[in-house]
């Protein structure tokens, strides 16, 4: 999953044997003809957007086992293909999350996709259940209660437990009748309602980050309705969801080691050490210094825990800029004249795993005619995030002491982030899930796409998704950096391969590893506030 709230974590998150129990296939698609036969009433989304960008709303049951019970709204959008002769069908789009709005996604993707791909599809966006314009949920959390938790410290573990319990209690009190149904399996069922409402026999799909897990679940629940699926920056289904936190810790070591070699080769430029060992020593000395007393960086107080954000090290350039700047601030020495003064906290927050927003950069208009609907509650993304992460699986310890033990052990094994990833979360106090996690037993001829150096869904996670989906093919962008591949990096070697699949429906004959161009130029420093 860039902070979680007020944005979200995205992203990202070892399933136990229980999560692999067979789920009866009949539960995937309960008989809900009153929902499957809906016809969307399309209209222009807003006067300040092109007329080609249309919105509508559908009704779906809160609980698919009780189709006659309460309903919720599902906001959808589209940009139609402009070439009916080449049109193949619909392409549903999901930017990630959980908790991210995807309603604006067709507008964005319609300008970024090559015309030959665009001609094939009506692009369909949607706000997943509980998100944005789709009957948004709230836990009534204030700003200090949002987040995904911090580093384990024995002296403050009691307050960490209190935070986790408070979030779970508030969510149960405020929306306990709704949140148990805000899950990936129910969202997959919603996708099938969208499919039926659009009059399509099958859907194609492009999902990023959390959207890869949603797409994988759909492919297992509705294999006969799965067409061309691209799953970009993969969540490992066998790691949902605590294991996805922990993969950030296990994957941070190789990224950190790669950075120390990179920075040592450029010691004349960054001054962090002439050997990898020296660079590592510089970094950990800064952490120890900031642990004793936060570093005063142009009025910002930067702690050792903030410096340890592992997402930074997947970009050697940014890691070197941040470390050089903090070193200068700690030593009260000037930076080189041409170095600029980067906003270190922004760079740390924008790079990291503790967060990554997958949301679209522009808020989408709410569907429906008349006055604009009220904005979603401030904690909406957070409420949905915990609903999914806690409600998808039973793989969460219930004993707070287990989190403390795991954090202590993982801090030793993975000093950069182990104590963060294994520390307590609200899921310890969440109500048990209503369904088991989705077993990955159906063959799925889908395309998975992965950057080698992705901080939020690391390579091992993407490989886990590929292994779980028998029949899938994987495109690995060797040297690729950042979260998101297809169209996220215009120079990625994976783009043409995805274009070919979306255009023709033909998977590569075998897995493909291509070489992306290097990205080792310094980004422009931004002024510190």
DRENLUMNU-494164 format. One record per residue (C-alpha): x, y, z. Coordinates in steps of 0.02 Angstrom, whole numbers, plus 50000, padded with zeros to 5 digits. Layout:
// residues N
{X X	Y Y	Z Z}
...
This chain:
// residues 529
{X 50000	Y 50000	Z 50000}
{X 50122	Y 50391	Z 50041}
{X 50044	Y 50359	Z 50208}
{X 49905	Y 50235	Z 50241}
{X 49782	Y 50360	Z 50308}
{X 49738	Y 50490	Z 50264}
{X 49771	Y 50392	Z 50105}
{X 49795	Y 50206	Z 50139}
{X 49913	Y 50061	Z 50144}
{X 49895	Y 49995	Z 50020}
{X 49940	Y 49871	Z 49958}
{X 49996	Y 49772	Z 50027}
{X 49957	Y 49602	Z 50136}
{X 50063	Y 49167	Z 50280}
{X 49896	Y 49104	Z 50256}
{X 49868	Y 48958	Z 50375}
{X 49799	Y 48790	Z 50327}
{X 49629	Y 48858	Z 50375}
{X 49636	Y 48986	Z 50236}
{X 49660	Y 48845	Z 50111}
{X 49503	Y 48752	Z 50160}
{X 49392	Y 48721	Z 50011}
{X 49253	Y 48849	Z 49994}
{X 49100	Y 48776	Z 49910}
{X 49090	Y 48844	Z 49733}
{X 48905	Y 48871	Z 49753}
{X 48942	Y 49009	Z 49877}
{X 49030	Y 49108	Z 49742}
{X 48875	Y 49155	Z 49647}
{X 48714	Y 49146	Z 49747}
{X 48555	Y 49161	Z 49646}
{X 48524	Y 49349	Z 49638}
{X 48427	Y 49379	Z 49477}
{X 48356	Y 49542	Z 49541}
{X 48534	Y 49612	Z 49543}
{X 48602	Y 49525	Z 49389}
{X 48464	Y 49596	Z 49280}
{X 48495	Y 49780	Z 49318}
{X 48520	Y 49904	Z 49177}
{X 48635	Y 50050	Z 49218}
{X 48566	Y 50223	Z 49188}
{X 48719	Y 50308	Z 49115}
{X 48740	Y 50497	Z 49124}
{X 48880	Y 50623	Z 49112}
{X 48981	Y 50615	Z 49272}
{X 49004	Y 50803	Z 49291}
{X 48998	Y 50959	Z 49187}
{X 49184	Y 50990	Z 49202}
{X 49228	Y 50819	Z 49131}
{X 49210	Y 50758	Z 48951}
{X 49040	Y 50693	Z 48900}
{X 49124	Y 50528	Z 48858}
{X 49154	Y 50500	Z 49044}
{X 48992	Y 50425	Z 49108}
{X 48932	Y 50369	Z 49279}
{X 48795	Y 50257	Z 49346}
{X 48747	Y 50166	Z 49505}
{X 48694	Y 49987	Z 49539}
{X 48619	Y 49902	Z 49691}
{X 48703	Y 49750	Z 49769}
{X 48657	Y 49652	Z 49925}
{X 48757	Y 49689	Z 50080}
{X 48756	Y 49502	Z 50116}
{X 48747	Y 49389	Z 49963}
{X 48679	Y 49249	Z 50071}
{X 48530	Y 49361	Z 50108}
{X 48490	Y 49441	Z 49940}
{X 48323	Y 49506	Z 50006}
{X 48410	Y 49596	Z 50149}
{X 48492	Y 49768	Z 50155}
{X 48570	Y 49837	Z 49996}
{X 48715	Y 49954	Z 49961}
{X 48755	Y 50066	Z 49814}
{X 48892	Y 50024	Z 49692}
{X 48959	Y 50172	Z 49593}
{X 49026	Y 50132	Z 49419}
{X 49096	Y 50234	Z 49275}
{X 49149	Y 50207	Z 49096}
{X 49233	Y 50276	Z 48941}
{X 49170	Y 50180	Z 48791}
{X 49274	Y 50115	Z 48648}
{X 49272	Y 50233	Z 48500}
{X 49296	Y 50091	Z 48376}
{X 49149	Y 49969	Z 48384}
{X 49223	Y 49865	Z 48243}
{X 49375	Y 49823	Z 48351}
{X 49286	Y 49816	Z 48519}
{X 49318	Y 49654	Z 48614}
{X 49221	Y 49689	Z 48774}
{X 49241	Y 49779	Z 48940}
{X 49399	Y 49805	Z 49042}
{X 49369	Y 49832	Z 49227}
{X 49501	Y 49936	Z 49314}
{X 49559	Y 49934	Z 49495}
{X 49699	Y 50046	Z 49560}
{X 49732	Y 49948	Z 49720}
{X 49699	Y 49979	Z 49902}
{X 49606	Y 49907	Z 49991}
{X 49510	Y 50068	Z 50015}
{X 49555	Y 50159	Z 49854}
{X 49431	Y 50242	Z 49739}
{X 49434	Y 50182	Z 49559}
{X 49292	Y 50285	Z 49487}
{X 49406	Y 50407	Z 49397}
{X 49518	Y 50270	Z 49327}
{X 49437	Y 50258	Z 49153}
{X 49470	Y 50443	Z 49122}
{X 49652	Y 50422	Z 49169}
{X 49683	Y 50260	Z 49076}
{X 49594	Y 50319	Z 48919}
{X 49731	Y 50448	Z 48894}
{X 49875	Y 50331	Z 48939}
{X 49833	Y 50172	Z 48844}
{X 49890	Y 50150	Z 48665}
{X 49748	Y 50175	Z 48542}
{X 49755	Y 49996	Z 48481}
{X 49719	Y 49936	Z 48658}
{X 49590	Y 50071	Z 48692}
{X 49491	Y 50024	Z 48538}
{X 49463	Y 49849	Z 48609}
{X 49372	Y 49898	Z 48769}
{X 49246	Y 50000	Z 48859}
{X 49348	Y 50052	Z 49011}
{X 49249	Y 50023	Z 49171}
{X 49291	Y 50103	Z 49338}
{X 49209	Y 50072	Z 49506}
{X 49220	Y 50117	Z 49687}
{X 49228	Y 49951	Z 49781}
{X 49094	Y 49922	Z 49911}
{X 49111	Y 50039	Z 50058}
{X 49229	Y 50156	Z 49965}
{X 49199	Y 50333	Z 49906}
{X 49032	Y 50344	Z 49816}
{X 48987	Y 50160	Z 49850}
{X 48895	Y 50177	Z 50017}
{X 49052	Y 50237	Z 50107}
{X 49086	Y 50166	Z 50279}
{X 49167	Y 50249	Z 50429}
{X 49233	Y 50195	Z 50598}
{X 49229	Y 50372	Z 50667}
{X 49417	Y 50372	Z 50688}
{X 49512	Y 50532	Z 50719}
{X 49676	Y 50572	Z 50634}
{X 49783	Y 50506	Z 50777}
{X 49697	Y 50336	Z 50765}
{X 49732	Y 50310	Z 50581}
{X 49889	Y 50222	Z 50522}
{X 49952	Y 50045	Z 50516}
{X 50054	Y 50048	Z 50677}
{X 50234	Y 50085	Z 50715}
{X 50393	Y 50001	Z 50773}
{X 50389	Y 49885	Z 50922}
{X 50456	Y 49965	Z 51080}
{X 50433	Y 49871	Z 51245}
{X 50401	Y 50032	Z 51339}
{X 50255	Y 50081	Z 51228}
{X 50183	Y 49912	Z 51181}
{X 50039	Y 49935	Z 51303}
{X 49988	Y 50093	Z 51210}
{X 50005	Y 50001	Z 51043}
{X 49886	Y 49868	Z 51107}
{X 49767	Y 50003	Z 51167}
{X 49770	Y 50085	Z 50994}
{X 49736	Y 49922	Z 50905}
{X 49594	Y 49877	Z 51023}
{X 49519	Y 50051	Z 51011}
{X 49515	Y 50048	Z 50820}
{X 49431	Y 49878	Z 50818}
{X 49306	Y 49930	Z 50953}
{X 49262	Y 50092	Z 50865}
{X 49237	Y 50004	Z 50700}
{X 49125	Y 49874	Z 50781}
{X 49024	Y 50007	Z 50871}
{X 49006	Y 50124	Z 50723}
{X 48982	Y 50002	Z 50579}
{X 48980	Y 49827	Z 50651}
{X 48828	Y 49780	Z 50547}
{X 48915	Y 49825	Z 50383}
{X 49102	Y 49800	Z 50399}
{X 49098	Y 49608	Z 50406}
{X 49033	Y 49611	Z 50227}
{X 49168	Y 49728	Z 50161}
{X 49282	Y 49588	Z 50100}
{X 49373	Y 49538	Z 49943}
{X 49255	Y 49392	Z 49908}
{X 49103	Y 49505	Z 49914}
{X 49189	Y 49634	Z 49805}
{X 49224	Y 49496	Z 49679}
{X 49038	Y 49454	Z 49682}
{X 49004	Y 49639	Z 49649}
{X 49116	Y 49630	Z 49496}
{X 49006	Y 49491	Z 49430}
{X 48852	Y 49598	Z 49456}
{X 48938	Y 49734	Z 49355}
{X 48975	Y 49606	Z 49219}
{X 48794	Y 49552	Z 49210}
{X 48728	Y 49731	Z 49214}
{X 48840	Y 49773	Z 49066}
{X 48772	Y 49625	Z 48970}
{X 48940	Y 49539	Z 48954}
{X 48972	Y 49351	Z 48958}
{X 49150	Y 49380	Z 49022}
{X 49253	Y 49524	Z 49088}
{X 49432	Y 49577	Z 49059}
{X 49522	Y 49661	Z 49203}
{X 49675	Y 49766	Z 49245}
{X 49716	Y 49772	Z 49430}
{X 49863	Y 49844	Z 49524}
{X 49929	Y 49798	Z 49697}
{X 49779	Y 49746	Z 49804}
{X 49686	Y 49739	Z 49639}
{X 49791	Y 49587	Z 49593}
{X 49719	Y 49492	Z 49740}
{X 49543	Y 49548	Z 49697}
{X 49572	Y 49490	Z 49518}
{X 49644	Y 49324	Z 49576}
{X 49494	Y 49293	Z 49689}
{X 49374	Y 49332	Z 49546}
{X 49469	Y 49210	Z 49434}
{X 49442	Y 49073	Z 49563}
{X 49261	Y 49112	Z 49604}
{X 49207	Y 49144	Z 49424}
{X 49334	Y 49054	Z 49314}
{X 49212	Y 49035	Z 49169}
{X 49186	Y 49224	Z 49165}
{X 49370	Y 49272	Z 49171}
{X 49438	Y 49338	Z 49006}
{X 49598	Y 49440	Z 48985}
{X 49665	Y 49478	Z 49159}
{X 49821	Y 49581	Z 49194}
{X 49878	Y 49575	Z 49376}
{X 50011	Y 49707	Z 49403}
{X 50122	Y 49711	Z 49559}
{X 50060	Y 49555	Z 49643}
{X 49995	Y 49512	Z 49815}
{X 50039	Y 49333	Z 49862}
{X 49872	Y 49247	Z 49903}
{X 49962	Y 49133	Z 50027}
{X 50020	Y 49285	Z 50126}
{X 49857	Y 49374	Z 50156}
{X 49867	Y 49477	Z 50256}
{X 49990	Y 49473	Z 50399}
{X 50116	Y 49389	Z 50286}
{X 50110	Y 49537	Z 50168}
{X 50165	Y 49651	Z 50310}
{X 50305	Y 49529	Z 50349}
{X 50363	Y 49516	Z 50169}
{X 50410	Y 49699	Z 50180}
{X 50534	Y 49651	Z 50316}
{X 50605	Y 49498	Z 50228}
{X 50626	Y 49590	Z 50063}
{X 50704	Y 49746	Z 50136}
{X 50874	Y 49663	Z 50164}
{X 50917	Y 49636	Z 49979}
{X 50858	Y 49812	Z 49935}
{X 50964	Y 49887	Z 50075}
{X 51118	Y 49786	Z 50023}
{X 51096	Y 49839	Z 49841}
{X 51089	Y 50020	Z 49897}
{X 51248	Y 50010	Z 50001}
{X 51344	Y 49948	Z 49848}
{X 51267	Y 50082	Z 49738}
{X 51308	Y 50223	Z 49859}
{X 51485	Y 50159	Z 49890}
{X 51520	Y 50166	Z 49704}
{X 51468	Y 50349	Z 49711}
{X 51555	Y 50396	Z 49872}
{X 51630	Y 50551	Z 49794}
{X 51455	Y 50616	Z 49757}
{X 51361	Y 50567	Z 49914}
{X 51498	Y 50551	Z 50045}
{X 51418	Y 50403	Z 50133}
{X 51567	Y 50285	Z 50128}
{X 51685	Y 50206	Z 50004}
{X 51631	Y 50026	Z 50041}
{X 51461	Y 49946	Z 50067}
{X 51507	Y 49914	Z 50247}
{X 51549	Y 50097	Z 50272}
{X 51384	Y 50154	Z 50194}
{X 51290	Y 50034	Z 50307}
{X 51385	Y 50101	Z 50457}
{X 51340	Y 50280	Z 50410}
{X 51157	Y 50235	Z 50399}
{X 51145	Y 50141	Z 50564}
{X 51243	Y 50277	Z 50653}
{X 51110	Y 50401	Z 50594}
{X 50972	Y 50287	Z 50659}
{X 51057	Y 50273	Z 50828}
{X 51081	Y 50462	Z 50833}
{X 50898	Y 50493	Z 50791}
{X 50843	Y 50363	Z 50918}
{X 50932	Y 50460	Z 51055}
{X 50861	Y 50626	Z 50994}
{X 50766	Y 50662	Z 50833}
{X 50871	Y 50749	Z 50702}
{X 50822	Y 50930	Z 50673}
{X 50806	Y 50942	Z 50484}
{X 50758	Y 51120	Z 50439}
{X 50628	Y 51123	Z 50577}
{X 50569	Y 50945	Z 50548}
{X 50603	Y 50817	Z 50683}
{X 50654	Y 50652	Z 50602}
{X 50659	Y 50497	Z 50711}
{X 50759	Y 50338	Z 50692}
{X 50599	Y 50241	Z 50657}
{X 50560	Y 50357	Z 50512}
{X 50733	Y 50335	Z 50440}
{X 50709	Y 50146	Z 50442}
{X 50569	Y 50150	Z 50313}
{X 50627	Y 50010	Z 50197}
{X 50532	Y 50074	Z 50046}
{X 50663	Y 50210	Z 50026}
{X 50800	Y 50085	Z 49984}
{X 50714	Y 50015	Z 49831}
{X 50768	Y 50179	Z 49748}
{X 50956	Y 50196	Z 49776}
{X 50950	Y 50377	Z 49717}
{X 50819	Y 50431	Z 49843}
{X 50900	Y 50330	Z 49983}
{X 51066	Y 50416	Z 49949}
{X 50988	Y 50590	Z 49942}
{X 50893	Y 50562	Z 50104}
{X 51040	Y 50487	Z 50197}
{X 51160	Y 50623	Z 50138}
{X 51037	Y 50760	Z 50188}
{X 51005	Y 50686	Z 50360}
{X 51190	Y 50658	Z 50390}
{X 51224	Y 50841	Z 50350}
{X 51084	Y 50896	Z 50467}
{X 51146	Y 50784	Z 50608}
{X 51324	Y 50846	Z 50589}
{X 51267	Y 51024	Z 50556}
{X 51369	Y 51034	Z 50398}
{X 51310	Y 51114	Z 50235}
{X 51252	Y 51012	Z 50089}
{X 51342	Y 51032	Z 49922}
{X 51286	Y 51189	Z 49832}
{X 51201	Y 51090	Z 49693}
{X 51118	Y 50962	Z 49806}
{X 50957	Y 51054	Z 49839}
{X 50861	Y 51035	Z 50001}
{X 50742	Y 50888	Z 49982}
{X 50590	Y 50871	Z 50092}
{X 50652	Y 50715	Z 50180}
{X 50489	Y 50673	Z 50267}
{X 50394	Y 50687	Z 50104}
{X 50518	Y 50574	Z 50015}
{X 50511	Y 50446	Z 50156}
{X 50322	Y 50449	Z 50162}
{X 50308	Y 50442	Z 49973}
{X 50421	Y 50294	Z 49948}
{X 50374	Y 50176	Z 50082}
{X 50287	Y 50017	Z 50121}
{X 50201	Y 50085	Z 50273}
{X 50085	Y 50152	Z 50159}
{X 50075	Y 50177	Z 49976}
{X 49915	Y 50252	Z 49917}
{X 49844	Y 50166	Z 49766}
{X 49708	Y 50295	Z 49749}
{X 49686	Y 50398	Z 49593}
{X 49761	Y 50570	Z 49606}
{X 49599	Y 50658	Z 49561}
{X 49441	Y 50628	Z 49658}
{X 49303	Y 50558	Z 49552}
{X 49132	Y 50638	Z 49549}
{X 48994	Y 50548	Z 49640}
{X 48870	Y 50465	Z 49524}
{X 48689	Y 50514	Z 49518}
{X 48596	Y 50668	Z 49465}
{X 48558	Y 50820	Z 49570}
{X 48674	Y 50901	Z 49698}
{X 48844	Y 50821	Z 49723}
{X 48847	Y 50692	Z 49859}
{X 48939	Y 50728	Z 50020}
{X 49122	Y 50682	Z 50023}
{X 49166	Y 50515	Z 50097}
{X 49211	Y 50517	Z 50283}
{X 49390	Y 50561	Z 50324}
{X 49428	Y 50387	Z 50388}
{X 49339	Y 50298	Z 50244}
{X 49498	Y 50225	Z 50168}
{X 49557	Y 50166	Z 50339}
{X 49390	Y 50086	Z 50383}
{X 49386	Y 49988	Z 50220}
{X 49569	Y 49943	Z 50236}
{X 49547	Y 49859	Z 50405}
{X 49382	Y 49781	Z 50352}
{X 49468	Y 49689	Z 50210}
{X 49635	Y 49653	Z 50291}
{X 49555	Y 49587	Z 50450}
{X 49398	Y 49513	Z 50372}
{X 49475	Y 49414	Z 50229}
{X 49566	Y 49286	Z 50335}
{X 49579	Y 49209	Z 50507}
{X 49768	Y 49216	Z 50500}
{X 49787	Y 49344	Z 50640}
{X 49848	Y 49297	Z 50814}
{X 49725	Y 49342	Z 50951}
{X 49852	Y 49351	Z 51093}
{X 49941	Y 49521	Z 51101}
{X 50093	Y 49436	Z 51178}
{X 50117	Y 49339	Z 51017}
{X 50143	Y 49502	Z 50922}
{X 50271	Y 49560	Z 51048}
{X 50368	Y 49397	Z 51035}
{X 50363	Y 49399	Z 50846}
{X 50419	Y 49580	Z 50838}
{X 50568	Y 49549	Z 50951}
{X 50623	Y 49399	Z 50848}
{X 50595	Y 49484	Z 50681}
{X 50690	Y 49640	Z 50734}
{X 50842	Y 49528	Z 50755}
{X 50817	Y 49438	Z 50589}
{X 50764	Y 49592	Z 50490}
{X 50832	Y 49745	Z 50581}
{X 50768	Y 49870	Z 50454}
{X 50583	Y 49833	Z 50472}
{X 50550	Y 49670	Z 50563}
{X 50480	Y 49749	Z 50720}
{X 50363	Y 49860	Z 50619}
{X 50290	Y 49720	Z 50515}
{X 50257	Y 49600	Z 50658}
{X 50192	Y 49726	Z 50785}
{X 50010	Y 49720	Z 50838}
{X 49868	Y 49773	Z 50723}
{X 49681	Y 49800	Z 50752}
{X 49650	Y 49629	Z 50672}
{X 49700	Y 49552	Z 50839}
{X 49532	Y 49614	Z 50906}
{X 49425	Y 49604	Z 50749}
{X 49275	Y 49492	Z 50742}
{X 49306	Y 49324	Z 50655}
{X 49283	Y 49323	Z 50465}
{X 49117	Y 49262	Z 50396}
{X 49205	Y 49161	Z 50260}
{X 49369	Y 49070	Z 50239}
{X 49496	Y 49143	Z 50119}
{X 49482	Y 49092	Z 49937}
{X 49583	Y 48937	Z 49890}
{X 49684	Y 48954	Z 49731}
{X 49636	Y 48790	Z 49646}
{X 49566	Y 48843	Z 49476}
{X 49679	Y 48864	Z 49326}
{X 49691	Y 49046	Z 49278}
{X 49765	Y 49096	Z 49111}
{X 49807	Y 49271	Z 49168}
{X 49959	Y 49384	Z 49147}
{X 50054	Y 49439	Z 49302}
{X 50174	Y 49586	Z 49290}
{X 50309	Y 49634	Z 49414}
{X 50451	Y 49756	Z 49440}
{X 50609	Y 49679	Z 49513}
{X 50624	Y 49818	Z 49642}
{X 50448	Y 49852	Z 49703}
{X 50442	Y 49914	Z 49884}
{X 50259	Y 49876	Z 49920}
{X 50227	Y 49711	Z 49832}
{X 50406	Y 49646	Z 49825}
{X 50467	Y 49523	Z 49696}
{X 50440	Y 49373	Z 49810}
{X 50259	Y 49424	Z 49829}
{X 50233	Y 49440	Z 49642}
{X 50315	Y 49271	Z 49616}
{X 50199	Y 49197	Z 49747}
{X 50047	Y 49261	Z 49652}
{X 50113	Y 49186	Z 49491}
{X 50144	Y 49017	Z 49574}
{X 49971	Y 49017	Z 49654}
{X 49881	Y 49046	Z 49488}
{X 49913	Y 48888	Z 49389}
{X 49916	Y 48926	Z 49204}
{X 49970	Y 49107	Z 49226}
{X 50119	Y 49188	Z 49142}
{X 50235	Y 49314	Z 49222}
{X 50323	Y 49464	Z 49146}
{X 50467	Y 49521	Z 49257}
{X 50541	Y 49692	Z 49222}
{X 50721	Y 49662	Z 49273}
{X 50791	Y 49820	Z 49350}
{X 50617	Y 49895	Z 49359}
{X 50589	Y 50007	Z 49510}
{X 50433	Y 50069	Z 49595}
{X 50258	Y 50008	Z 49632}
{X 50159	Y 49978	Z 49473}
{X 50226	Y 49928	Z 49303}
{X 50107	Y 49941	Z 49156}
{X 50095	Y 50123	Z 49102}
{X 50162	Y 50178	Z 49271}
{X 50336	Y 50188	Z 49192}
{X 50325	Y 50237	Z 49008}
{X 50498	Y 50164	Z 48979}
{X 50461	Y 49993	Z 49056}
{X 50503	Y 49844	Z 48948}
{X 50341	Y 49762	Z 49005}
{X 50224	Y 49885	Z 48921}
{X 50230	Y 49811	Z 48746}
{X 50202	Y 49635	Z 48813}
{X 50047	Y 49689	Z 48909}
{X 49983	Y 49786	Z 48758}
{X 49999	Y 49629	Z 48651}
{X 49904	Y 49522	Z 48776}
{X 49764	Y 49648	Z 48798}
{X 49750	Y 49670	Z 48610}
{X 49758	Y 49488	Z 48555}
{X 49716	Y 49387	Z 48711}
{X 49870	Y 49278	Z 48681}
{X 49978	Y 49244	Z 48832}
{X 50166	Y 49229	Z 48807}
{X 50217	Y 49048	Z 48774}
{X 50323	Y 49054	Z 48932}
{X 50370	Y 49174	Z 49071}
{X 50465	Y 49326	Z 49010}
{X 50605	Y 49423	Z 49093}
{X 50647	Y 49585	Z 49005}
{X 50771	Y 49721	Z 49048}
{X 50705	Y 49893	Z 49094}
{X 50818	Y 50044	Z 49067}
{X 50913	Y 50105	Z 49220}
{X 50835	Y 50240	Z 49328}
{X 50984	Y 50314	Z 49419}
{X 50960	Y 50500	Z 49389}
{X 50933	Y 50610	Z 49541}
{X 50754	Y 50670	Z 49557}
{X 50735	Y 50856	Z 49582}
{X 50750	Y 50904	Z 49764}
{X 50600	Y 50994	Z 49834}
{X 50618	Y 51132	Z 49961}
{X 50596	Y 51086	Z 50142}
{X 50444	Y 51170	Z 50218}
